Amino acid sequence: MVKFAFDNIKISGISSVVPSKELCLLDDKNLYNGDEKRINRVVKSSGFLKRRITEPNVMTSDLCLQAAEDLIKNLKIQKREIDALLFLSYTPDYLMPATSYVLHNKLGLSENCICMDIPQACSGYILGLYQASMMLNAGCKNVLLLVGDSFSKFSDMFKNNTAPVFGDAGSATLIKYDKDAEKMYFNINSNGKDFDALICENGGFRNPVKKNDFYENEDYTYNSRMDGGRIFDFTMENVAPNIEGLLEFAGMKVDDIDKFVFHQANKFILENIARKLDISPETISTETLTNYGNQCGASIPCTISNVYSKEVSTQNVRCLLSGFGVGLSWASAIVNLDNIYCSKLNEYKGVSNE
């Protein structure tokens, strides 16, 4: 386990955005060939019921852009004060250039700003906070972290029932240098030998687009697949020890944490992690996954917006955040959300570039 502690880092605000289009698993007649009993079993065991998906012309960057504009407006920060923009996603606008440069332009940020794309999903929010913390301790004053995904773009994940529960979302977090901030702790792990447990194999340069790689309706065959058994075993073996190691490193116990905010993988997984940590399953929110789906890297900020917005906006709340999945990767952090600006979970309405 690789553990880190950072001084001088404060999260100032979080804003989260979801598409307006909603799908319900119970209404999907194509799911599991219309087997209603199987669908009901999946809903009961996993906790998934509804998800939000983007329209074809709406990208992850559009969701993150609206979240960023909301954050900048409500924090009343000058755009020239943003020293770095980080975009973490597996659904960028282009192969080249990095989507962070596209967003830099749309946001109207200063030329004195670092732009960086980091391809990450389920643990992406924690890794983004870690990257921002390093940059702030190296001289930056404000880092804008944009995390989101539109996994509905991987159309064949839904055609073959590989993942009928992913929901699209985007988020923006402003992290600033603050010499009076409480210490932030991280524990980050990686396991590349299981890289293919969740993979979209086609579309990159190893397996480039070919004319025969399309369905009859012209959707591209990404050859997306998920080995649910391996993913489940991975989470059961690794996530709880990672969190226990982080608490030990920080000199804390479970009772020192006000809120546990886990990646919204599914209800069964989260309840099992809670039991391993001797945390009451009722204290682990699964409301976001039930109503919005598995939002990949955005699920942690979206859960904070959806469930804990009022508390973190009015109190100092010590949170343990944990993300795990694609890579395979797993990462946890202890952060204080102290009277920050935190939006509710806003719906995407399109963004003005004024």
N, C-alpha and C positions, 0 to 999 in steps of 0.2 A: 504494500500500500504506500502511495506517495502522498504525504501530508504537508500542508502549507498553512501558514498563518500570516495575515496581512493587517498592518495598522493603516490608519489614515483613509479608509475606504467607507463611503456612505452611499447607500441607495437613496436617491432623492425622490424618485417617482416611478410608477409603473402604469402603463396603459395597455389595454388588450382589446382586440377587435376580432369578431367572427363574421362570416358571411350571413346573409339573411335567409338563404335557401336552406330549408330543413328537410331531412329525410328520416323516416322512422323505420326501424328494422321490421316491425310488425306489418308495415304496408308494402314491403318489398317482395313482390310475388316471385321474383327471379332468384331470391336468396335460398340456397339449399334446395333448389328445384321446387320451391313452394311448400316444403315440408314444415307445416305450422308447429308441430310438436317439437321439432328440432330447433326451430327459431325461438320458441318459448323457453326451451332449455338453455339456449345460449344467453338469452336476455336475463334469465334468473341467475345463472351462475356467474356471468361476466359483469352484470350491472349495466351493460350498454343498452340503450333504447333508441336514442336519437343522435344525429350528427348534423353538422353544418358543412356544406360544400360550396365551393366557389363556382361562379358562372365561367364558361370557357374563356372569356376575355379578361378575367380577373386573376391576377397572380399573387403569390405570397408577398411580393414587394409592395403591392397595392394595399394589402391589409396592414403591413408594417408601416407604410407611409402615413396612413390615417392615424395609427397609434402614435407615431412620432410627432405629428402635427398637434395632436391633442395634448401630448406631454409637454411640448415646447410652449404651447399657449398657456397651459395651466400652471406651469412652473415659472412662467415669465422669464425664461432664459433667452439671452441673445444668441442667435445662431452662430455668430462669430466666436462665441465662447466654447463651442464644441470642438474639442481637439482630435477626436477619433470617432469613427463610425464603424461598428462591427455588425455584419450580417451573417447570422447562423441559420442555415437551411440546406435541405437536400433538393429544393425546388427553386433554383435560381431563374432569373429571366433568360439568361444566355449562357452558353459555354464560355464566351468571351465578349465583353469585359466582365469583371466581377460586378455583381448586382449592387454592391456597396457604392460603386461609382455612379450608377444610375440613380440611386437614392440620394447620394450627395448632391447631384444636380437638381433633382426635384425638390429637395429640402432647401436649396439655396445656401449651402454651408460654405464656410471660408476655404480658400485654397490652403490655408495653414491647418489642414485636417488630414489625419491618416485614415485611409479606407481599407477595409480588409473583409474578405469573405472567408468563412470557416464552414466547410461542409460537415454538419452534425445534425442529429435529430434528437432522440429521446433524452440524452444527457447534455444537450447543447446549451441549455440555459446555465447550468453550473459551469461548464467550460467557458462560456462567454463571460460570466462574472469573474472567473479566474484570470482570463486574458485581460479584461478591463482592469483588474486589480494590479497586475504587473505593469500595465501602461501608466496607471495613475502614480504608482510608486517610482516610475522612471521619468516623471516630469509633466504628464498630462494633468489637466485640471477637471475636465468633464469628458466622459465617454458615453456615447449613445449606443446602446446595445439593442439590436433588432433581431428577434428570434421568431421564426414561424415556419409553417410548411403547408402545402396544398397537396397532400397525398392523393386526393381524388383525381389529380392529373395522371397518376399511374393507373389508367383505366382498367388494365387487365387484372389488377389486384382485386377488383370487385367482380369482374367477369368470372373468375375462377374461385370465388369465395375465400381467397387467401386472407383478406383483411376487410371485412364489411363494416368495420367499426372505426376507421380513421376519420377524424373530423379536421377541417381546415381552420387555421387561425393565424393571427400575427400579433406580435407584442413589441412594445418599446419600453426600455428601462434606462433611466439616466443615473449613472454612477459618478460620483464626484470625489475629489480629494478633500478630506476634512481631518485635520490633525486631532480633533477631539472625538473622532468616531470610535466606536467600540470595535474590538478585534474581530476579523472575519476569518473563519476556518474552512479548510477544504480537505477532502480526501478523494483522490481521483485514480481510477484503474482502467486498464484496457486489456482486451483479449482478442488479438487479431486472428488467432487460429480458427475462430468460429465466425469469420467475416461473412460467410455465406448463409448464416442462419436467417438473415433477413436481407434480401438483395433484389435489386432491379438490374438484371445482368446485361440487358441490351441498351444501346444508345450512347455509350461512351466510346472511346477510341479503341478499346480492346474488342468490342463487338459493335461496330458502327452500324448506322441505319442502312438497311437494304430494301429493295423494292418489294420483296416478298414478306417483309416484317410488318404486315398490317392486317387488321381484321377487315371484314367485308364493309363495315361502316366507316372505314378509313382510320379508326383508332390504331395507334401504334402498339405493337406487342413488346412491352418492356421486358418480358419474361420475369415478372415480379413474383417472388415467392417468399414464404415465411415458414420456417420449421418451428411450429408452435411448441412442440415438445422440448426442443433444445432451448428455446427462449424461456420457457417456464422453468426448466431445471436450472438454467443460468441465474435467473432472478432468485430462486429459492436458496441457491448455494452462496450467492455473493452479496446481495444487497444488505441484508441485516448485519453481517460481519463488517461491511464497509461503514455502516452507520455507527456500530459499536466502537470501531476503531477511531472514528472521528470524535465521538463523545469522550473517549479516553484521552485522545490527543489534546482536546480542548479543556480537559479537567472538569468535565460536566457529566451529569447523569440525565436519564430520561426526564426526571421531574424538573430539570432546569430549563426544559424546552417548552415554550408556550404553545407552538403550533408545529405539527409535522405536515409538510406539504410534499407529497410524493407525485412523481410522474403518473399520469392517469392511465396506467397500463390496462388493468381491469380490476373489478371488485375483488375477485378471488385472490389474485396475487397480492393486492394491497392488504387484505385482511390477514393473509398468511405472514406477510412481513411484519405486520403489527403484533401478531401473536409471538413471533420469534423475539421481538424486542420487548415483550411483556407490556405492550401498549394496548389499551382497550380499542378494539376495532371501530367502536363508535366515534372515537376521536380522530379517525382518519377519514377525511371527506372524500366521497366518491361521487358527489353531486355533479361535478363538471363532466366526468366521463359519461354519466347517465344521460345528460341533456345535450352534450356537445361532441361526444366521441373522444377517442384517443387523439389528442392534438400534438403528439410528438414533442418537439422541443418547447413549444409554446404552452404545454399543459400546465407547467408550474406557475408562470405568471398569470395565465388565464384562471387558474384555481384561486390564486390570491385575489384577483379582481372579482371573481364570481362569488367567492365564499367569505373572504376576510377583508374586503375593501374598507368597511367601516372601522374595524378594529385597528388596522395598520395606519389608518388616516388620523386616528385620535389617540393612539397609545404607542408605547414602545413595546413591540412584540418580538420576542426572540423566536426565530423560525429555523427549523432544520429542513433543508430542501434536499431532495434526492431524485436523480434521474438515471434511467438505465434502459439499455436496448441496443439499437443498431451499432455495429462496430466489430465485436461487442464492446460496449463501454458502460461504466457505471461510476457515478460521481455524486458526492454529497457536500453540502456546505451549511455552516451555521452563520446566519446573518441576523442583524437587528433591523427591523423595519420600524423606524421611530417617527411617528407623525408625518408620514410621507404623503405625497399626492398619489392616490390610487383610484383609477377609474373603475366604474362598473364594467361589465363585459359588454362593450359597445358593438352594435351592428355596423357592418360596412355600408357606407352610403356614397362612396366615390370621394375623391380628394381634389380639392382646388389647389392648383400650383401657384397661387398668387403669392 
